[in-house]
Amino acid sequence: MASVEIVEVGPRDGLQNEDVILSTEQKVAMIEGVIAAGVRRVEAVSFAHPKYVPQMADAEAVMESVPRSDGVTYIGLIMNWRGWERAVKAGVDEVNMPIVATDTFNRKNQGVDTAESIEVFGQVVEAGRDAGIGVSAVIAASFGCPFEGEVPVARVVDIAGKLAEAGAHEIALADTIGVGDPWSVEERVSAVKPVIGDVKLRAHFHDTRNTGIANAYAGVENGVQALDASIGGIGGCPFAPAATGNIATEDLVYMLDRAGVEHGLSLERLLEVTPTVAEALGKEVPSALLRAGTFPSPMEQA
């Protein structure tokens, strides 16, 4: 049976672009909810500067309060060496560092060009080995950039090769602004796999133009081993104009359930969490499953 790992990014990528800033207690409750639904890897916090991402200002407090359960791994997003230092002190299990495929976006996101971020990433990998902390990389804007437009496949392949050589334990291709399609997913995944060897390949899709779930399907079909998703479909990038939410975790699980793809999550339990997230944010969330429900319905299955 086919299988794919689902990485829950709602507590970080989901909340970082929301106008409402949740309390530490609300964030921890959200994390506890997705863990109860079967999630085993959670991108829980970001160590970006609070001046630029105030939604993540309590990263240390969140990490101090999350439940430490066997088999559950907490990921912290870092932008630079200072973020790495904070992440280590906060007690994360993994760090995830974005490397943007274009220099313009990387400068807006991290203040340096792509090559400089790759250099810092290599330093973090070395430090991670000593600290026993896994270090993964996300190639942001792998499918298109809001500032430079189309991103050549060769550029993504080149960056992926350098990250693998630097020692990344996992590399993700991210459609940060939601411009990709299933055919470009197939093209880029197929091009990247030969240069990263045995390094685990993950994908991160946004549903800006309603292609996110289709892209996730294409990722699974082409050998992506893990997929990011956000409870309720919340999220976006503060540094990318008009970037909307991630694919909803429950929508992804529904599709995988229908296809018979193993993932380890409970759709029923996820749908208990989503309304609480919407209530905390004070708005409707993009989740299709929250609006339409499952099929067949529980009553029809009985």
C-alpha positions as CSV (number, residue, x, y, z in Angstrom):
1,M,0.0,0.0,0.0
2,A,1.3,3.5,-0.8
3,S,2.0,5.8,2.1
4,V,3.0,9.4,2.7
5,E,3.9,11.3,5.9
6,I,1.9,14.4,6.7
7,V,3.7,17.2,8.5
8,E,1.3,19.6,10.2
9,V,2.4,23.2,9.7
10,G,-0.7,25.1,10.9
11,P,0.8,26.3,14.2
12,R,3.6,28.0,12.3
13,D,2.9,28.6,8.6
14,G,-0.8,28.7,9.3
15,L,-0.8,31.3,12.0
16,Q,2.1,33.5,10.8
17,N,0.0,35.2,8.2
18,E,-3.2,35.7,10.3
19,D,-4.2,39.1,11.6
20,V,-5.4,37.6,14.9
21,I,-2.5,36.6,17.2
22,L,-3.4,33.6,19.2
23,S,-2.3,33.2,22.8
24,T,0.4,30.6,23.8
25,E,-2.4,28.5,25.4
26,Q,-4.5,28.6,22.2
27,K,-1.5,27.5,20.1
28,V,-0.7,24.7,22.4
29,A,-4.3,23.5,22.4
30,M,-4.1,23.5,18.6
31,I,-1.0,21.4,18.7
32,E,-2.5,19.0,21.2
33,G,-5.5,18.6,18.9
34,V,-3.6,17.6,15.8
35,I,-1.4,15.2,17.8
36,A,-4.6,13.6,19.1
37,A,-5.6,13.1,15.5
38,G,-2.4,11.2,14.8
39,V,0.1,13.8,13.6
40,R,3.7,12.9,14.5
41,R,5.6,15.8,13.1
42,V,4.5,19.4,13.9
43,E,6.1,22.6,12.7
44,A,5.2,24.3,15.9
45,V,7.1,27.6,15.9
46,S,9.2,30.1,14.0
47,F,12.3,31.8,15.3
48,A,12.0,34.7,12.9
49,H,12.4,38.2,14.5
50,P,9.2,39.2,16.3
51,K,9.4,42.6,14.7
52,Y,8.7,41.0,11.3
53,V,6.5,38.1,12.4
54,P,4.8,39.1,15.6
55,Q,2.5,36.1,15.4
56,M,5.5,33.9,16.4
57,A,6.9,36.1,19.2
58,D,6.2,33.5,21.9
59,A,8.1,30.6,20.2
60,E,10.0,29.8,23.4
61,A,6.9,29.8,25.5
62,V,5.1,27.5,23.1
63,M,8.0,25.0,23.1
64,E,8.1,25.1,26.9
65,S,4.4,24.2,27.0
66,V,3.9,21.6,24.3
67,P,3.3,18.0,25.3
68,R,6.4,15.8,25.0
69,S,4.9,12.5,23.7
70,D,6.8,9.5,22.4
71,G,7.1,9.6,18.6
72,V,6.1,13.3,18.3
73,T,8.7,15.6,16.7
74,Y,8.6,19.4,17.0
75,I,10.1,21.4,14.2
76,G,11.2,25.1,14.5
77,L,11.6,27.3,11.4
78,I,14.8,29.3,11.4
79,M,16.0,32.1,9.0
80,N,19.6,32.5,10.1
81,W,22.2,31.6,12.7
82,R,20.5,33.6,15.4
83,G,17.3,31.6,14.8
84,W,19.3,28.4,15.1
85,E,20.7,29.5,18.5
86,R,17.2,30.3,19.7
87,A,15.8,27.0,18.4
88,V,18.5,24.9,20.2
89,K,17.8,26.7,23.5
90,A,14.0,26.2,23.1
91,G,14.4,22.5,22.7
92,V,13.1,21.7,19.2
93,D,13.7,18.3,17.7
94,E,14.3,19.5,14.2
95,V,14.9,22.8,12.4
96,N,13.6,23.8,9.0
97,M,15.4,26.5,7.1
98,P,13.9,28.2,4.0
99,I,16.2,28.8,1.0
100,V,14.3,30.9,-1.6
101,A,14.9,29.9,-5.2
102,T,15.3,33.6,-6.3
103,D,17.7,36.2,-4.8
104,T,15.1,38.9,-4.7
105,F,12.6,37.0,-2.6
106,N,15.4,35.6,-0.4
107,R,16.6,39.1,0.3
108,K,13.1,40.2,1.3
109,N,12.6,37.1,3.4
110,Q,16.0,36.7,5.0
111,G,18.0,39.8,4.2
112,V,20.7,38.0,2.1
113,D,20.9,36.4,-1.3
114,T,20.3,32.7,-1.9
115,A,24.0,31.7,-1.9
116,E,24.5,33.3,1.5
117,S,21.6,31.4,3.0
118,I,22.9,28.1,1.6
119,E,26.3,28.9,3.3
120,V,24.6,29.5,6.6
121,F,22.5,26.3,6.1
122,G,25.7,24.3,5.8
123,Q,26.9,25.8,9.1
124,V,23.6,24.9,10.8
125,V,23.9,21.3,9.5
126,E,27.3,20.9,11.1
127,A,26.0,22.4,14.4
128,G,23.0,20.1,14.1
129,R,25.1,17.0,13.9
130,D,26.9,18.0,17.2
131,A,23.6,18.8,18.9
132,G,21.7,15.8,17.6
133,I,19.1,18.0,15.9
134,G,17.9,17.2,12.3
135,V,18.2,20.0,9.8
136,S,15.9,20.2,6.8
137,A,15.7,22.8,4.0
138,V,12.7,24.2,2.1
139,I,13.3,25.5,-1.4
140,A,10.8,28.3,-1.2
141,A,9.2,29.6,-4.4
142,S,10.3,26.5,-6.3
143,F,7.4,26.9,-8.7
144,G,7.4,30.7,-9.1
145,C,8.4,33.9,-7.5
146,P,6.2,37.0,-6.9
147,F,9.1,39.3,-7.7
148,E,11.1,37.5,-10.5
149,G,8.3,35.4,-12.1
150,E,8.9,31.9,-13.5
151,V,11.7,30.0,-11.8
152,P,13.8,27.7,-14.1
153,V,13.8,24.0,-13.2
154,A,17.6,24.1,-13.5
155,R,17.8,26.7,-10.7
156,V,15.8,24.5,-8.3
157,V,17.9,21.5,-9.2
158,D,21.1,23.4,-8.6
159,I,19.9,24.6,-5.2
160,A,18.7,21.1,-4.2
161,G,22.0,19.6,-5.1
162,K,23.9,22.1,-3.0
163,L,21.6,21.5,0.0
164,A,22.0,17.7,-0.3
165,E,25.8,18.1,-0.5
166,A,25.6,20.3,2.6
167,G,24.0,17.5,4.5
168,A,20.3,18.2,4.6
169,H,18.4,15.3,6.1
170,E,15.3,16.3,4.2
171,I,14.6,18.8,1.3
172,A,11.1,20.2,0.5
173,L,10.0,21.9,-2.7
174,A,7.6,24.7,-1.8
175,D,5.0,26.4,-3.9
176,T,5.0,29.4,-1.7
177,I,2.6,31.5,-3.8
178,G,0.5,28.7,-5.2
179,V,1.3,29.0,-8.9
180,G,2.2,25.3,-9.5
181,D,0.3,22.6,-11.3
182,P,0.4,18.8,-11.3
183,W,2.6,18.8,-14.5
184,S,5.2,21.2,-13.0
185,V,5.2,19.1,-9.8
186,E,6.0,16.0,-11.8
187,E,8.7,17.9,-13.8
188,R,10.4,19.4,-10.8
189,V,10.2,16.3,-8.5
190,S,11.6,14.1,-11.3
191,A,14.4,16.6,-11.9
192,V,15.4,17.0,-8.3
193,K,15.3,13.4,-7.2
194,P,18.5,12.3,-9.0
195,V,20.6,15.1,-7.5
196,I,19.6,14.5,-3.8
197,G,20.1,10.8,-3.8
198,D,18.8,9.2,-0.5
199,V,17.8,12.5,1.0
200,K,14.1,12.5,2.0
201,L,11.9,14.6,-0.3
202,R,9.0,16.6,1.0
203,A,6.5,19.0,-0.7
204,H,4.7,22.1,0.5
205,F,1.8,23.4,-1.5
206,H,-0.4,26.5,-1.1
207,D,-3.9,26.5,-2.5
208,T,-3.9,30.1,-3.8
209,R,-5.2,29.1,-7.2
210,N,-7.1,26.0,-6.2
211,T,-4.4,23.6,-7.4
212,G,-2.9,22.6,-4.0
213,I,-4.7,19.3,-3.6
214,A,-4.1,18.3,-7.2
215,N,-0.4,19.1,-6.7
216,A,-0.3,17.0,-3.6
217,Y,-1.7,14.1,-5.6
218,A,1.0,14.6,-8.2
219,G,3.6,14.7,-5.5
220,V,2.4,11.3,-4.1
221,E,2.3,9.8,-7.6
222,N,5.9,10.9,-8.2
223,G,7.5,9.7,-5.1
224,V,7.3,12.6,-2.6
225,Q,7.7,11.0,0.8
226,A,6.1,13.7,3.0
227,L,3.6,16.5,2.5
228,D,3.0,19.7,4.5
229,A,-0.5,20.7,5.4
230,S,-2.2,23.2,7.7
231,I,-5.3,22.5,9.7
232,G,-8.2,24.4,8.3
233,G,-6.2,25.5,5.3
234,I,-5.0,28.6,7.1
235,G,-1.7,30.4,6.3
236,G,0.4,32.2,3.9
237,C,3.7,34.1,3.7
238,P,4.0,37.6,5.1
239,F,6.7,38.5,2.6
240,A,4.9,37.2,-0.5
241,P,2.1,39.5,-1.9
242,A,-1.3,37.7,-2.0
243,A,0.0,34.4,-0.7
244,T,-2.9,32.5,0.8
245,G,-3.3,29.4,2.8
246,N,-1.7,26.0,2.7
247,I,-3.7,22.9,1.6
248,A,-6.0,21.9,4.5
249,T,-4.8,18.9,6.4
250,E,-8.4,17.5,6.6
251,D,-8.9,18.0,2.8
252,L,-5.6,16.2,2.1
253,V,-6.5,13.3,4.4
254,Y,-9.9,12.9,2.8
255,M,-8.3,12.6,-0.7
256,L,-5.7,10.1,0.6
257,D,-8.3,8.1,2.4
258,R,-10.4,7.8,-0.8
259,A,-7.2,6.7,-2.6
260,G,-6.2,4.1,0.0
261,V,-2.9,5.9,0.7
262,E,-1.7,5.3,4.3
263,H,-0.9,8.4,6.4
264,G,-1.8,7.6,10.0
265,L,-4.2,10.4,10.7
266,S,-7.8,10.4,11.8
267,L,-10.1,12.5,9.7
268,E,-12.8,12.4,12.4
269,R,-10.4,13.8,15.0
270,L,-9.0,16.5,12.6
271,L,-12.6,17.7,12.0
272,E,-12.9,18.2,15.8
273,V,-9.9,20.6,15.7
274,T,-10.8,22.7,12.7
275,P,-13.8,24.5,14.2
276,T,-11.8,25.4,17.3
277,V,-9.2,27.0,15.0
278,A,-11.8,28.9,13.1
279,E,-13.4,30.1,16.4
280,A,-10.0,31.2,17.8
281,L,-9.3,33.2,14.6
282,G,-12.8,34.6,14.5
283,K,-13.4,33.8,10.8
284,E,-14.3,31.1,8.4
285,V,-11.3,29.0,7.3
286,P,-10.7,27.6,3.7
287,S,-11.3,24.0,4.7
288,A,-13.6,22.3,2.1
289,L,-14.3,19.3,4.5
290,L,-15.4,21.7,7.3
291,R,-17.9,23.1,4.8
292,A,-19.1,20.0,3.0
293,G,-18.4,17.2,5.4
294,T,-17.1,13.7,4.7
295,F,-18.5,11.2,2.2
296,P,-20.1,8.9,2.9
297,S,-21.4,10.6,6.1
298,P,-21.0,8.7,9.4
299,M,-24.8,8.1,9.4
300,E,-24.7,6.5,5.9
301,Q,-21.7,4.3,7.0
302,A,-23.6,3.0,10.0
